[in-house]
Amino acid sequence: MLTKNTFCPAVLTIGLIASFAHAAVVTDPGLVTGSGAIDPSGSREVDTLATNSMPKATLTALDGFGAVQIWSGVDSGSAGENILSFTDSSLPDVRLSFSGSRNGQAGGQITNSSYVTSGESGLRFYGSSATATVVLTIDFGSWDGSNFDGSVNAVRAVGFTHSPFYDGITLVAEYFNAVGNSLVTQVYNNNTGSSKTVYYGYDAGPNGNISYVVLTRTATANGSTAASIDDLGFAIVIPEPATLALLAAGGMLMLTRRRKA
C-alpha cells in the first residue's frame, strides 16, 4: 500500500540486464505524495514549464504518484551512478546514470537551497565546463543487488524540476518506452537573461509505458556548470478495475481446475 510521504521511486536500464560495480545504492528513499510532491511551498519556486509538460497539479494528483525530495546517500563516485532500490515489490527501482562531459561532482547530493525546489537537497547535475554537454539517464526497472534489469517495471508518468536554469542553458528531456520508441520530447531554452527554475512532467496514460528518460543539458559560454535535479517523481501503472476483475477471474478458474484435478 502507498501512504502519504512514504511512496517510493524506481530504477531501470533501457531494456537490458547489466551489472554496476560503481553504483551507489540508496534503499527505500522516502517519497512524498500529494500536491506538495513537486515544488512544495516554502522552497525555491518553479518559474515556468518546459514545452509539452502536463500541469504539475495534474501529475501529482495521479494515483500512486510520489517524488524523491531528500537525496541523502547518493554519491557522485567515479561513474556518477546511483540506484534507488525499493523493498516494496510493487514499485520499480530507479537507476540514475551520467554520461557526456560530466563534472566529477555530478550524481552527488547538493544541499544549497538556491539549487533545489524541495528545500532539502537535490541531485547534482554538473557539466565539466561552461559549454559542456552532460546527459542524465533515468531508468525504471529492477535491481537484485548486483544486476539491473531495465526490461521490466515501466511507469505511467514522470516529473522533476531543474534549477537554477541560468541564461544560456538548454535542457531537453526525451521519454522512451520499453522498446526504445520516443514518446514525447520536452524542452526549455533559457534566453531570458535571468535564472529560472523549470518543471518537466509527462503522463503516458493509464496503460503508460515510460521505461526511461534521457535529459541532455547544454550551455553556452554564458552558462554555468552548476545545477540540480529535484522532486523526481513517478506514478506506477495501476490496473483498471476491469483488468483486475479479469485477473481475479483467471485466478479463480485456475484454482477450480486444480481442485477438480
N, C-alpha and C positions, 0 to 999 in steps of 0.2 A: 504494500500500500504506500502511496505517496502522500506525505503530510507536509504542511506548510513549514518552510525553512529546513526541510530535510531531504528534498528530492535531489537526485544525483545525475551527473552527465555521462557521456560515453565516448569510447575511442575505437578507431578502425584504420585499416591500411589499404585503401584503394584496391579492394578485391583480392589481396594476396595474404599468405601466411608468411610472416617473417620474424626473425629473432633480432632483438635490440639490446646489445651489450651495454650501451652507454646511456640508456634512457633512465631518467629519474621517475619513480613511480609514487604517485600520491593516492593513497587508499581512502575511498569514501569522502572526497571533499564535499562539504555541505553545499546544497543547492537551495537557493531562495525561490519561492514560488509567489504567485500573486502579482499585483500591479507594480510592486517595488522590485521585481526581479531584475529589471533593466533600468538603469538611471534612477535610483531611488532619490527621494527628496533629501536635501542636505548635502548632496555630493556635487561634484563638477557636473553642470547640466549639459545635456545634449543640445547643440545649436541647430543641427539640420539632419536630414535623412539622405542616404545615398539614393541614386536613381533606382526605381523599381522596388524599393523597400515597402513592406507592408507596415502599417502603423504599429508601434511597439505596444500600445494598449491592446490591440487585437491579438498580437503574438503572445503576450504574456497571459492573456485570458484563455488560451488553448488548454484543454485538459492535459495534465501531465507535463506542463512546461515548467522548467526550473533552470536557474542560472548560477554559475560559479561567481562569487564576488570576492572571496578571500583566496589568495594564491599561495599560501604558505606551503612549503615543501617542494615547489617547483625549483628546477636548477638549470642554469644555462649549460653547464658541462661542456665537454669537448664537442658533442654532437648537437647541442641545442635541442634536445628532445625530451618530452615529458609524456607520461601516460597517466590519465585519470582512471583509476580502477575502482569499480563498484562491486561490492559483495552481493548486492541485490541483483539476482539473475535476470530480472525483468528489464534492467537498464543496460544500455550499451556502455562499453568502455570508450575512452577518447584518447587518441594519440595526437600530440601537437609537435610537429617537426619543422625545422627551419632549413632552408636552402638558399641558394643565391649568395650575395655578398653580405652575410650576417656579421654583426658585431659580436664579439665573444660574450657579451652580456645577454644577448637575445635568448629568451627562454627562461630567464630568472625572474624573481619577484621584484616589483617596484612598489614602494610604499609612499612615494611623494604624491600628496593629494592633488597636485597640479596635473598629474598624468593619469588619474583613474576616475571612474564615474560612480563607484560604489562607496567611496570614502575609506576603503580598507587597503586594498592593494590591487595590482594588475600584473599582467604578463608582459615582460619587456619585449618590444618589437623593434629592435635596433638594427640599422644598417651599418656597414663598415666605414662609410663615408657619407658626406652630404649629398652625393649624387648616386649612391649605391641603390641597386635593386635587391630587395630582400623578400623572400617568399615564405609564408607560413601555411602549411597544410594541416587541416583539421580533419582527422579520420574517425569514423564511428565504426566500432567492431567489438571484438572480444579478446581480452588479454588473459592468458593462462599462467602468467608468472614468468614466462620466458619467450613466448611467441605471441604475436598479434595477428589476429585473423580479421582482415578487412572485408571479407566477403559476406559478413552477416551483420545484423543489427542496424540497418538503416533507420533514419529518424524522419519524422514528419516535417519538422520546422527547426530552423536555426536562427539565432540572433546574437549580436555582440555590439560593443562600442569600440571606437578607436579615437585616442586622444593623446597629446594635443596634435591637431592636424594643422601644422604650420603652413604658411604660404609656400607654394611650390610643390606640395606633396599630392600625389595621386594614389589612391588605394582602390584596386579592382578586386572584387570578390566574385568568384565563379563557383556555382553549386553544381555538383555532379551526382548522377545516380550510380547504382552498383555496377553497371556495365560501361561506365565512363562517358555517358552522354551528358552534355551540358544542359542544365535545366533553366538557369537564368544567370545573367551577369549584372552585378550592381557596381556602380562607380561613383566616387566623389573626387573631384579635382579642385583643390583649394587654390584659387587665384584671387582671393578677396583682399590680400594684404594683411590679414589678421589671423590669429589662431582660432581653430574651430574644434568642436567635439562632434563626431558623426556616428550615427546609428545605422546599422545594417540588419535587415531581417527578412526572412523568406519562409513562406508556408507552402509546402508542396501538396497540401490537401489531405483528407482523411486516410488515403492509401499511400501517403507520401513515401518517397524513396530517395532521401538525401543520404548518400553514402560518404561523401567527403566534400570539403570546401577548400578552395585554394585562394589565399589572399596574397596579392602581389602589390608591394609598396615601392613606388619610385619617387625620386625627388630631384629637383633642380639644384643648382648651386646655392639657391636661397633657402633651401630646405634644411631641416635639422635631422640628425641621425636618431634622436631620442623620441620614443613614443611607446604606447602600450595598447594591448587588447584587454578589455574588461567586460564584466557581465556577460560572459559567454554562456548562452543557454540553448536548450533544445527541448522539443516535445517528442515523446515517443509515439509510435504508431499504436493507437488503441483500436482493437477490432470493433466494428459496428455491431449492434445488438443482433442483427440477422446473421452475421458471421459467427458470433458466439453461440447462437442457438443451433446453427448448423454443426459446429464443432461438438457441442454438447450432445446433439442427436447422434453424431457419428460415434462418440464415446459410448453412449448407451447401447447402440447397435453392436459394437464390438463386445461389450460386456454380456449382452444377451447370447451372442454366438458362443462365447466361452462357456456360459452356463449350460447351454444345450449340449456342447461337446462333452 
